[in-house]
Amino acid sequence: MALSEQELHRREERQKLMGAGINPYPSETFEITTTTEDIHQHFAKSPEQFEQVRLAGRLMRRRIMGKASFAEIQDAAGRIQIYIARDEICPDEDKSLYNTVFKQLLDLGDIIGISGFVFTTKTGETTVHVKELKVLTKSLRPLPLPKDVQDEEGNTKTYDAFTDPEQRYRQRYVDLIVNPQVRETFRKRTKLVSSIRNFLDERDYLEVETPILQPLYGGAAARPFKTHHNTLDMTLYLRIANELYLKRLIVGGFDGVYEFSKDFRNEGMSRFHNPEFTQIELYVAYKDYEWMMDLVEEMIERAALDLHGTTEVQVGENTINFQRPWKRFTMFEAIQHYTDIDISEMDEEQLRETARKLNVPIDDTMGKGKLIDEIFGETCEPNLIQPTFITDYPVEMSPLAKKHRSKPGLVERFEAICNGKEICNAFSELNDPIDQRERFEEQLTLGKRGDEEAMTLDEDFLRALEYGMPPTAGLGVGIDRLAMIMTNQPSIQEVLFFPQMKPEAKQEESSDQDFINRGVQPELIPVLQKLGIVTVAQLQEASLNKLHNDVCGMRKKMKLKDVQNPTKEEVEGWIKAH
């Protein structure tokens, strides 16, 4: 592994700390009595509470001024300035903790523990006067810290910000350190989940857990991930939904159950889709989809109030209002509203022709239900910005929903659409085992036609229904999608700590001959490698002055007395060689 000059330097500092008898990774507990947030919020009102404080955090800024220094540390709650005087932390003759450790062997990104008292500087900044300092963690990689620079007109410009999305998602740990607003997004996501959980707990619904590894996947139309259990010698699937297991619990006698579940669908990835996602599913006995619509309105309105103190949430350019009641359309009404075409009486061929006319992408594997779904998705969903219920879906689209009590060919189902995307799906659940079997068999036929998302037939679930499931309303809410809206984020990756990514491309190292071909003297190749330049491409992108200075400095550091420094013209030849 090739290390940069900074990484090599920090490893040397680590060794020097250990040589001085300081463990840069101590085991013992460091007691913390306060946080940066607590100090900022309460010091002005109650300074007597902060005459003795202990806190820990990451060193983020440092301004050394001889025998005293100002610095800034960051904990989980925020940042605060600290003041360190040499004779305060080194009251005896030995001043090495300040002169050597703090000034020479600590870097930005290192984690320290401090104790002292809080005061206000002459400029009015709340500051911790450090009386004791302890090294808690030596960081071996430099942080990509942004730099704020003011131009001649007084405008602040930020340079070297850690903003590349791929880097941020791959190295979320760095993202969370240097971009504090990201932590706030995830705090709001947690608060969203807590709000929904509290809402359901208040109604005495039982939170449960059901299997993630399932012998049959079901409860949704999606492709599964497949694995193998060695001991049982059988294929298992990561669940695509937890619906069928939760309904088994309703059969078993619970009146209301819910689960926050990780589900997995082996499908495409986009800013709205991740193969691993979170949803909450809720099933309540003796209720129907009309009742469930009222519950969803109340629950999401409550969540908006809990997170923002208002039902209005800014999402991009749109102000979305979750205040009840929400607008309601049947699916056919919505399609007619946005296309001026009534598809309610069309057969499969007519739907196919209509889709072509509307430039909706379709293929030969799609049955009637899938065609309607595609038409709706392309022509209606993007227009539904304010929260809207779409109700009464065609029976072909909903194998697990109860047939509509008064509208032949439809089922009692709704989806809530917001900001152009579905955020929840709900049914009056099908509890007729004969009807359910027939619907599963229709799905098997679609599967034979090539529909990879068609449902499988679950005999054990049918057996459970045959024991009798009471009339039940069921709901699934996509937590990731809802979190995107509630935190004003444009992509699902922004509300997942660790979204799925393509494998990281490994950097291929150039051979010694590749460097020699560009004019690099063989004895200087190890110098370039020590500087972290292991490919010809890196050489081509290097800055001439910096590379020349770095090579000369590293040659000296490596004590290569028999190797001559290259001239600036020679280094320019390495960079520009053809």
ABEGO torsion letter per residue (X at the ends): XBBBAAAAAAAAAAAAAAAAGBBABBABBBBBABBAAAAAAAAAABAAAAABBBBBBBBABBBBBEABBBBBBBBAAEBBBBBBBAAAABABABAAAAAAAAAAABBBGBBBBBBEBBBBBAAGBBBBBBABBBBABBBABBBBBBBBBBBAAGBBBBBGBBABAAAAAABAAAAAAABAAAAAAAAAAAAAAAAAAAAAAAAGBBBBBBBABBABBBGBBBBBBBBBBAAAGBBBBBBABAAAAAAAAAAAGBABBBBBBBBBBBBBBBAABBABBBBBBBBBBGBBAAAAAAAAAAAAAAAAAAAAGBABBBBEABBBBABOBBBBBBAAAAAAAAAGBBAAABBAAAAAAAAAAAGBBBBAABBAAAAAAAAAAAAAAAABABBBBBBGBBAAABAABBBBAABBGBBBBBBBBBGGBBABBBBBBBABAAAAAAAAAAAAAAAAAGBAABBBBBAAAAAAAAAEBBBBBBBBBBAAAAAAAAAGBABAAAABABBBBBBBBBBBBBBAAAAAAAGBBAAAAAAAAAAGBABAAAAAABBAAAAAAAAAAAAAAAGBAABBBBBAAAAAAAAABX
